[in-house]
């Protein structure tokens, strides 16, 4: 069983930065594709970014491309989301997710992932 703990959220002014972390325990983290999703009030959960098991491939939602960077440290069993130039529309609860296989067909789909963190709130004020 894999447990994911999200952290790093907070309140920041527009234009500011935050770095989210997702620490994993259990399982074999180094094999897992990882993703970040977010959910704003009244909206569906949406894809933000994903990274494959060896950091060789990343993908981003168009809305965050050029501002957010996903990375991972397999030794520390942690995945990160560096968020720069934050906008009020980035306000949401952010969740990390893990898929328990080497490969993933469609990293933008939430139903491709097997485990989820508890979420961390990010609020961007204008």
MMTF fields as JSON, N, C-alpha, C and O atoms, coordinates in Angstrom:
{
  "mmtfVersion": "1.0.0",
  "mmtfProducer": "UNKNOWN",
  "numBonds": 503,
  "numAtoms": 504,
  "numGroups": 126,
  "numChains": 1,
  "numModels": 1,
  "chainsPerModel": [1],
  "groupsPerChain": [126],
  "chainIdList": ["A"],
  "bondAtomList": [4, 2, 8, 6, 12, 10, 16, 14, 20, 18, 24, 22, 28, 26, 32, 30, 36, 34, 40, 38, 44, 42, 48, 46, 52, 50, 56, 54, 60, 58, 64, 62, 68, 66, 72, 70, 76, 74, 80, 78, 84, 82, 88, 86, 92, 90, 96, 94, 100, 98, 104, 102, 108, 106, 112, 110, 116, 114, 120, 118, 124, 122, 128, 126, 132, 130, 136, 134, 140, 138, 144, 142, 148, 146, 152, 150, 156, 154, 160, 158, 164, 162, 168, 166, 172, 170, 176, 174, 180, 178, 184, 182, 188, 186, 192, 190, 196, 194, 200, 198, 204, 202, 208, 206, 212, 210, 216, 214, 220, 218, 224, 222, 228, 226, 232, 230, 236, 234, 240, 238, 244, 242, 248, 246, 252, 250, 256, 254, 260, 258, 264, 262, 268, 266, 272, 270, 276, 274, 280, 278, 284, 282, 288, 286, 292, 290, 296, 294, 300, 298, 304, 302, 308, 306, 312, 310, 316, 314, 320, 318, 324, 322, 328, 326, 332, 330, 336, 334, 340, 338, 344, 342, 348, 346, 352, 350, 356, 354, 360, 358, 364, 362, 368, 366, 372, 370, 376, 374, 380, 378, 384, 382, 388, 386, 392, 390, 396, 394, 400, 398, 404, 402, 408, 406, 412, 410, 416, 414, 420, 418, 424, 422, 428, 426, 432, 430, 436, 434, 440, 438, 444, 442, 448, 446, 452, 450, 456, 454, 460, 458, 464, 462, 468, 466, 472, 470, 476, 474, 480, 478, 484, 482, 488, 486, 492, 490, 496, 494, 500, 498],
  "bondOrderList": [1, 1, 1, 1, 1, 1, 1, 1, 1, 1, 1, 1, 1, 1, 1, 1, 1, 1, 1, 1, 1, 1, 1, 1, 1, 1, 1, 1, 1, 1, 1, 1, 1, 1, 1, 1, 1, 1, 1, 1, 1, 1, 1, 1, 1, 1, 1, 1, 1, 1, 1, 1, 1, 1, 1, 1, 1, 1, 1, 1, 1, 1, 1, 1, 1, 1, 1, 1, 1, 1, 1, 1, 1, 1, 1, 1, 1, 1, 1, 1, 1, 1, 1, 1, 1, 1, 1, 1, 1, 1, 1, 1, 1, 1, 1, 1, 1, 1, 1, 1, 1, 1, 1, 1, 1, 1, 1, 1, 1, 1, 1, 1, 1, 1, 1, 1, 1, 1, 1, 1, 1, 1, 1, 1, 1],
  "groupList": [{"groupName": "UNK", "atomNameList": ["N", "CA", "C", "O"], "elementList": ["N", "C", "C", "O"], "formalChargeList": [0, 0, 0, 0], "bondAtomList": [1, 0, 2, 1, 3, 2], "bondOrderList": [1, 1, 2], "singleLetterCode": "X", "chemCompType": "L-PEPTIDE LINKING"}],
  "groupTypeList": [0, 0, 0, 0, 0, 0, 0, 0, 0, 0, 0, 0, 0, 0, 0, 0, 0, 0, 0, 0, 0, 0, 0, 0, 0, 0, 0, 0, 0, 0, 0, 0, 0, 0, 0, 0, 0, 0, 0, 0, 0, 0, 0, 0, 0, 0, 0, 0, 0, 0, 0, 0, 0, 0, 0, 0, 0, 0, 0, 0, 0, 0, 0, 0, 0, 0, 0, 0, 0, 0, 0, 0, 0, 0, 0, 0, 0, 0, 0, 0, 0, 0, 0, 0, 0, 0, 0, 0, 0, 0, 0, 0, 0, 0, 0, 0, 0, 0, 0, 0, 0, 0, 0, 0, 0, 0, 0, 0, 0, 0, 0, 0, 0, 0, 0, 0, 0, 0, 0, 0, 0, 0, 0, 0, 0, 0],
  "groupIdList": [1, 2, 3, 4, 5, 6, 7, 8, 9, 10, 11, 12, 13, 14, 15, 16, 17, 18, 19, 20, 21, 22, 23, 24, 25, 26, 27, 28, 29, 30, 31, 32, 33, 34, 35, 36, 37, 38, 39, 40, 41, 42, 43, 44, 45, 46, 47, 48, 49, 50, 51, 52, 53, 54, 55, 56, 57, 58, 59, 60, 61, 62, 63, 64, 65, 66, 67, 68, 69, 70, 71, 72, 73, 74, 75, 76, 77, 78, 79, 80, 81, 82, 83, 84, 85, 86, 87, 88, 89, 90, 91, 92, 93, 94, 95, 96, 97, 98, 99, 100, 101, 102, 103, 104, 105, 106, 107, 108, 109, 110, 111, 112, 113, 114, 115, 116, 117, 118, 119, 120, 121, 122, 123, 124, 125, 126],
  "secStructList": [7, 7, 3, 3, 3, 3, 3, 7, 7, 3, 3, 3, 3, 6, 6, 7, 7, 3, 3, 3, 3, 3, 3, 3, 3, 1, 1, 7, 4, 4, 4, 7, 7, 3, 3, 3, 3, 3, 3, 7, 6, 6, 1, 7, 7, 3, 3, 3, 3, 3, 3, 7, 6, 6, 1, 1, 7, 3, 3, 3, 7, 6, 6, 6, 6, 6, 6, 3, 3, 3, 3, 3, 3, 6, 6, 6, 6, 3, 3, 3, 3, 3, 3, 7, 1, 7, 7, 4, 4, 4, 7, 3, 3, 3, 3, 3, 3, 3, 7, 1, 1, 1, 7, 7, 1, 7, 6, 6, 7, 4, 4, 4, 7, 1, 3, 3, 7, 7, 7, 3, 3, 3, 3, 3, 3, 7],
  "xCoordList": [0.841, 0.0, 0.881, 1.849, 0.53, 1.286, 0.527, -0.682, 1.236, 0.656, 1.359, 2.583, 0.573, 1.092, 0.658, -0.513, 1.602, 1.305, 1.707, 2.884, 0.71, 0.934, 1.22, 0.664, 2.087, 2.36, 2.867, 3.166, 2.955, 3.543, 2.557, 2.957, 1.288, 0.304, 0.297, 0.957, -0.454, -0.537, -1.226, -1.839, -1.114, -1.693, -0.55, 0.435, -0.698, 0.352, -0.303, -1.407, 0.381, -0.14, 0.106, 1.022, -0.706, -0.521, 0.903, 1.427, 1.507, 2.888, 3.899, 5.077, 3.443, 4.339, 4.587, 4.15, 5.303, 5.697, 5.423, 5.422, 5.194, 5.096, 5.712, 5.746, 6.195, 6.646, 5.889, 5.976, 5.159, 4.44, 5.319, 6.14, 5.13, 5.84, 4.842, 3.767, 5.214, 4.393, 5.352, 6.131, 5.283, 6.157, 5.444, 4.304, 6.118, 5.523, 6.146, 7.32, 5.343, 5.834, 5.141, 4.024, 5.825, 5.276, 5.494, 5.746, 5.401, 5.534, 6.94, 7.88, 7.081, 8.362, 8.251, 7.974, 8.466, 8.227, 8.952, 8.405, 10.186, 11.01, 10.418, 10.843, 9.464, 8.857, 7.603, 7.117, 7.087, 5.75, 5.726, 6.434, 4.936, 4.597, 3.809, 2.989, 4.062, 3.417, 2.736, 3.166, 1.679, 0.973, 0.513, 0.409, 0.241, -0.411, -1.727, -1.79, -2.759, -4.072, -4.534, -3.965, -5.555, -6.111, -7.628, -8.178, -8.278, -9.718, -10.108, -9.844, -10.735, -11.241, -12.689, -13.353, -13.19, -14.577, -15.563, -15.518, -16.453, -17.478, -17.004, -17.767, -15.743, -15.201, -14.709, -14.486, -14.546, -14.026, -12.512, -11.838, -12.004, -10.563, -9.92, -10.405, -8.827, -8.18, -6.692, -6.053, -6.165, -4.751, -3.898, -4.265, -2.757, -1.811, -0.48, -0.006, 0.12, 1.431, 1.668, 1.058, 2.562, 2.909, 4.374, 4.976, 4.934, 6.337, 6.467, 5.831, 7.285, 7.414, 8.418, 8.943, 8.678, 9.392, 10.823, 11.339, 11.486, 12.895, 13.104, 14.221, 12.034, 12.082, 12.414, 12.718, 12.359, 12.688, 11.578, 11.798, 10.394, 9.258, 8.353, 7.986, 7.999, 7.051, 5.967, 6.165, 4.829, 3.745, 3.011, 2.988, 2.412, 1.768, 0.455, 0.289, -0.469, -1.664, -1.259, -0.316, -1.967, -1.64, -1.693, -0.936, -2.59, -2.802, -1.616, -1.497, -0.74, 0.391, 1.734, 2.776, 1.723, 2.967, 3.797, 3.29, 5.07, 5.964, 5.999, 6.881, 5.054, 5.021, 5.292, 5.912, 4.827, 4.974, 6.019, 6.181, 6.723, 7.695, 7.527, 7.556, 7.352, 7.269, 8.634, 9.328, 9.006, 10.266, 10.116, 9.126, 11.103, 11.037, 12.433, 13.42, 12.484, 13.72, 13.417, 12.816, 13.828, 13.48, 14.17, 13.656, 15.321, 15.986, 15.174, 15.05, 14.621, 13.808, 12.345, 11.543, 11.993, 10.607, 9.653, 8.61, 10.012, 9.227, 9.095, 10.039, 7.917, 7.686, 7.335, 6.68, 7.774, 7.606, 6.827, 6.808, 6.189, 5.588, 5.996, 5.483, 6.914, 7.325, 6.366, 6.21, 5.724, 4.721, 5.177, 5.307, 5.414, 5.839, 4.778, 3.884, 4.898, 3.961, 2.516, 1.713, 2.201, 0.874, -0.195, 0.019, -1.357, -2.505, -3.682, -3.731, -4.624, -5.802, -6.519, -7.083, -6.512, -7.187, -6.444, -6.949, -5.261, -4.566, -5.057, -4.658, -5.911, -6.437, -7.215, -8.139, -6.83, -7.448, -6.812, -5.817, -7.393, -6.724, -5.913, -6.432, -4.645, -3.735, -3.491, -3.246, -3.563, -3.395, -2.287, -2.206, -1.441, -0.523, -1.134, -1.99, -0.674, -1.212, -0.104, 0.865, -0.261, 0.737, 0.055, -1.033, 0.719, 0.246, 1.24, 2.452, 0.716, 1.548, 2.091, 2.099, 2.54, 3.201, 4.253, 4.287, 5.111, 6.136, 5.537, 6.024, 4.49, 3.977, 2.568, 1.861, 2.196, 0.851, 0.411, 1.166, -0.817, -1.294, -1.611, -1.203, -2.336, -2.761, -2.594, -3.514, -1.446, -1.185, -2.119, -2.141, -2.888, -3.787, -5.103, -5.903, -5.332, -6.59, -6.453, -5.561, -7.329, -7.274, -7.503, -6.942, -8.314, -8.625, -7.478, -7.597, -6.373, -5.185, -4.348, -3.463, -4.622, -3.796, -4.435, -5.657, -3.575, -4.035, -4.078, -4.882, -3.232, -3.135, -3.139, -2.674, -3.682, -3.836, -3.41, -3.593, -2.833, -2.571, -3.852, -4.904, -3.734, -4.913, -5.24, -6.322, -4.308, -4.53, -3.931, -3.842, -3.519, -3.003, -3.591, -3.608, -4.071, -4.774, -3.783, -2.846, -4.007, -3.247, -4.239, -5.209, -3.986, -4.841, -3.99, -3.014, -4.373, -3.635, -4.536, -5.61, -4.084, -4.876, -4.454, -3.294, -5.432, -5.155, -4.715, -4.44],
  "yCoordList": [-1.191, 0.0, 1.248, 1.343, 2.191, 3.438, 4.548, 4.697, 5.32, 6.516, 7.747, 7.771, 8.764, 10.024, 11.159, 11.257, 12.012, 13.151, 14.427, 14.664, 15.241, 16.52, 17.605, 17.594, 18.536, 19.67, 20.845, 20.707, 22.007, 23.169, 24.224, 25.286, 23.947, 24.927, 26.135, 26.136, 27.161, 28.349, 29.472, 29.267, 30.657, 31.858, 32.707, 32.972, 33.121, 33.898, 34.947, 34.746, 36.052, 37.086, 36.709, 35.948, 37.241, 37.01, 37.397, 38.425, 36.569, 36.78, 36.066, 35.988, 35.54, 34.856, 33.41, 32.94, 32.714, 31.334, 30.458, 30.925, 29.194, 28.162, 26.89, 26.676, 26.054, 24.722, 23.689, 23.652, 22.863, 21.766, 20.524, 20.302, 19.728, 18.458, 17.34, 17.542, 16.176, 14.982, 13.864, 13.374, 13.473, 12.431, 11.09, 10.974, 10.083, 8.755, 7.799, 7.916, 6.864, 5.768, 4.494, 4.526, 3.362, 2.1, 1.988, 2.99, 0.796, 0.583, 0.851, 0.949, 0.971, 1.216, 2.519, 2.517, 3.62, 4.955, 5.165, 5.768, 4.672, 4.965, 4.403, 4.797, 3.507, 2.911, 3.662, 3.428, 4.544, 5.067, 6.365, 7.307, 6.442, 7.748, 8.531, 7.966, 9.825, 10.667, 11.844, 12.304, 12.315, 13.462, 14.413, 14.051, 15.629, 16.634, 17.021, 17.241, 17.096, 17.555, 18.644, 18.819, 19.368, 20.39, 20.45, 20.09, 20.919, 21.057, 22.349, 22.546, 23.219, 24.479, 24.284, 23.362, 25.13, 24.996, 25.012, 25.892, 24.031, 23.966, 23.468, 23.464, 23.043, 22.568, 21.139, 20.638, 20.494, 19.132, 19.144, 20.14, 18.009, 17.87, 17.915, 17.283, 18.666, 18.814, 18.517, 18.722, 18.035, 17.713, 18.978, 20.009, 18.884, 19.984, 19.596, 20.271, 18.504, 18.112, 16.638, 16.075, 16.024, 14.627, 14.408, 15.153, 13.363, 13.018, 11.509, 10.828, 10.978, 9.524, 9.065, 9.878, 7.76, 7.187, 7.684, 7.766, 8.023, 8.433, 9.899, 10.309, 10.689, 12.121, 12.411, 13.55, 11.38, 11.577, 12.213, 12.675, 12.236, 12.789, 13.529, 13.001, 14.741, 15.526, 16.055, 16.183, 16.353, 16.958, 17.949, 17.808, 18.957, 20.034, 20.42, 20.314, 20.868, 21.504, 22.816, 23.473, 23.193, 24.437, 25.641, 26.598, 25.583, 26.725, 26.982, 28.073, 25.989, 26.161, 26.059, 26.274, 25.733, 25.551, 26.836, 27.928, 26.68, 27.83, 28.47, 29.281, 28.118, 28.684, 27.633, 27.927, 26.412, 25.325, 24.328, 24.121, 23.717, 22.68, 21.505, 21.668, 20.328, 19.114, 18.44, 18.408, 17.901, 17.18, 16.105, 16.07, 15.232, 14.176, 13.824, 14.009, 13.313, 12.801, 11.394, 11.197, 10.419, 9.039, 8.56, 7.68, 9.13, 8.748, 9.211, 8.491, 10.419, 10.95, 10.533, 10.85, 9.825, 9.391, 10.581, 10.537, 11.608, 12.839, 13.405, 13.375, 13.916, 14.641, 16.079, 16.334, 17.008, 18.424, 19.101, 18.635, 20.205, 21.068, 22.495, 23.084, 23.036, 24.421, 25.289, 25.116, 26.225, 27.071, 28.52, 29.09, 29.099, 30.495, 31.328, 30.795, 32.619, 33.545, 33.132, 33.055, 32.87, 32.37, 33.409, 34.616, 32.889, 33.719, 33.345, 32.228, 34.26, 33.914, 32.668, 31.924, 32.426, 31.238, 29.935, 28.854, 30.025, 28.825, 28.367, 27.306, 29.155, 28.798, 27.492, 27.353, 26.538, 25.214, 24.355, 24.74, 23.204, 22.16, 21.328, 20.871, 21.143, 20.413, 19.024, 18.86, 18.025, 16.635, 15.99, 16.192, 15.217, 14.396, 13.0, 12.587, 12.302, 10.985, 10.09, 10.559, 8.798, 7.819, 6.668, 6.229, 6.195, 4.988, 3.877, 4.065, 2.721, 1.634, 0.741, -0.482, 1.338, 0.584, 1.492, 2.69, 0.931, 1.735, 2.719, 3.84, 2.295, 3.099, 3.587, 3.056, 4.596, 5.156, 5.562, 6.179, 5.208, 5.46, 6.938, 7.545, 7.494, 8.879, 9.587, 9.563, 10.222, 10.824, 11.972, 12.406, 12.478, 13.582, 13.087, 13.89, 11.791, 11.235, 10.84, 10.072, 11.36, 11.055, 9.57, 9.015, 8.926, 7.51, 6.578, 5.366, 7.109, 6.31, 6.079, 5.224, 6.829, 6.79, 5.929, 5.853, 5.29, 4.334, 4.92, 4.485, 5.889, 6.429, 7.953, 8.563, 8.542, 9.995, 10.521, 9.865, 11.73, 12.424, 13.053, 13.005, 13.639, 14.209, 15.607, 16.131, 16.206, 17.532, 18.619, 18.481, 19.706, 20.879, 22.121, 22.226, 23.052, 24.218, 25.282, 25.635, 25.778, 26.904, 28.033, 27.858, 29.181, 30.345, 31.501, 31.899, 32.03, 33.135, 34.365, 34.383, 35.383, 36.605, 37.613, 37.673, 38.397, 39.38, 40.703, 41.647],
  "zCoordList": [0.0, 0.0, 0.0, 0.754, -0.85, -0.982, -0.278, -0.457, 0.518, 1.134, 0.569, 0.435, 0.242, -0.287, 0.632, 0.998, 1.003, 1.866, 1.143, 0.873, 0.835, 0.156, 1.186, 2.284, 0.826, 1.7, 0.866, -0.32, 1.52, 0.865, 0.409, -0.067, 0.549, 0.146, 1.072, 2.111, 0.688, 1.51, 0.766, -0.282, 1.325, 0.729, 0.172, 0.861, -1.069, -1.718, -2.614, -3.122, -2.798, -3.689, -5.144, -5.454, -6.013, -7.445, -7.85, -7.42, -8.671, -9.076, -8.21, -8.558, -7.076, -6.156, -6.541, -7.592, -5.661, -5.915, -4.702, -3.563, -4.968, -3.939, -4.486, -5.698, -3.594, -4.0, -3.195, -1.967, -3.886, -3.257, -3.229, -4.119, -2.196, -2.069, -1.848, -1.284, -2.297, -2.082, -1.683, -2.501, -0.427, 0.095, 0.072, 0.522, -0.453, -0.574, 0.429, 0.783, 0.874, 1.693, 1.241, 0.724, 1.447, 0.953, -0.538, -1.207, -1.061, -2.494, -2.989, -2.2, -4.314, -4.957, -5.732, -6.931, -5.046, -5.602, -6.914, -7.838, -7.008, -8.178, -9.467, -10.552, -9.38, -10.567, -11.026, -12.133, -10.204, -10.428, -11.22, -10.865, -12.275, -12.828, -11.784, -11.059, -11.717, -10.717, -11.4, -12.457, -10.781, -11.34, -10.261, -9.088, -10.674, -9.83, -10.502, -11.711, -9.693, -10.132, -9.183, -8.105, -9.578, -8.694, -8.869, -9.91, -7.805, -7.839, -7.154, -5.968, -7.909, -7.384, -6.944, -7.417, -6.051, -5.581, -6.739, -7.598, -6.749, -7.777, -9.119, -10.086, -9.196, -10.467, -10.337, -9.235, -11.477, -11.465, -11.273, -11.536, -10.807, -10.664, -12.05, -12.989, -12.167, -13.457, -13.373, -12.341, -14.47, -14.586, -14.542, -15.107, -13.861, -13.811, -14.454, -15.367, -13.973, -14.481, -14.169, -13.26, -14.937, -14.703, -15.038, -15.813, -14.432, -14.665, -14.668, -13.863, -15.567, -15.608, -14.548, -13.787, -14.506, -13.373, -13.235, -12.12, -14.365, -14.299, -14.66, -14.973, -14.618, -14.927, -16.379, -16.732, -17.23, -18.631, -19.437, -20.557, -18.874, -19.621, -18.658, -17.609, -19.011, -18.237, -19.171, -20.379, -18.582, -19.344, -18.457, -17.234, -19.088, -18.355, -19.015, -20.231, -18.184, -18.72, -19.377, -18.935, -20.422, -21.12, -20.187, -20.348, -19.214, -18.322, -17.39, -16.833, -17.216, -16.3, -17.003, -16.383, -18.285, -19.021, -18.988, -19.244, -18.669, -18.577, -17.204, -16.924, -16.341, -14.99, -13.919, -12.897, -14.153, -13.178, -13.675, -14.878, -12.724, -13.051, -12.104, -10.885, -12.67, -11.866, -11.864, -12.88, -10.704, -10.592, -9.533, -8.802, -9.456, -8.453, -7.985, -8.696, -6.768, -6.175, -5.713, -4.656, -6.496, -6.165, -4.889, -4.198, -4.577, -3.327, -2.128, -1.137, -2.223, -1.118, -1.226, -0.347, -2.296, -2.513, -2.478, -1.825, -3.165, -3.141, -4.553, -5.343, -4.848, -6.096, -5.734, -4.723, -6.562, -6.289, -7.413, -8.553, -7.06, -8.062, -7.712, -6.761, -8.484, -8.323, -9.115, -10.324, -8.427, -9.055, -8.987, -7.904, -10.13, -10.229, -10.945, -11.602, -10.805, -11.468, -11.227, -12.157, -9.978, -9.632, -9.929, -9.814, -10.316, -10.663, -9.762, -9.246, -9.569, -8.747, -9.251, -8.449, -10.538, -11.08, -10.777, -11.081, -10.186, -9.732, -8.355, -7.873, -7.734, -6.419, -6.501, -7.303, -5.66, -5.679, -4.596, -3.983, -4.376, -3.599, -4.589, -5.608, -4.277, -5.158, -4.583, -3.388, -5.466, -5.076, -5.899, -7.111, -5.24, -6.02, -6.172, -5.39, -7.184, -7.484, -8.005, -8.603, -7.77, -8.2, -8.926, -8.554, -9.963, -10.657, -10.36, -10.47, -9.983, -9.473, -10.58, -10.441, -11.67, -12.732, -13.35, -13.065, -14.193, -14.851, -15.85, -15.999, -16.524, -17.633, -17.343, -16.487, -18.071, -17.949, -19.346, -20.098, -19.68, -21.039, -21.245, -22.235, -20.307, -20.444, -19.113, -18.295, -18.865, -17.558, -17.209, -16.057, -18.162, -17.85, -17.256, -16.777, -17.281, -16.792, -15.334, -14.974, -14.501, -13.071, -12.813, -11.868, -13.633, -13.385, -13.757, -13.576, -14.27, -14.543, -13.282, -13.272, -12.235, -11.039, -9.953, -9.828, -9.177, -8.167, -6.756, -5.933, -6.474, -5.11, -5.173, -6.136, -4.11, -4.048, -2.694, -1.668, -2.704, -1.465, -0.933, -1.57, 0.245, 0.903, 0.394, 0.658, -0.333, -0.882, -0.015, 1.205, -0.658, 0.04, -0.631, -1.857, 0.182, -0.332, -0.802, -0.087, -2.0, -2.538, -2.809, -3.547, -2.209, -2.41, -2.92, -2.284, -4.067, -4.669, -4.638, -5.24, -3.93, -3.808, -4.873, -5.283, -5.303, -6.365, -5.778, -6.519]
}
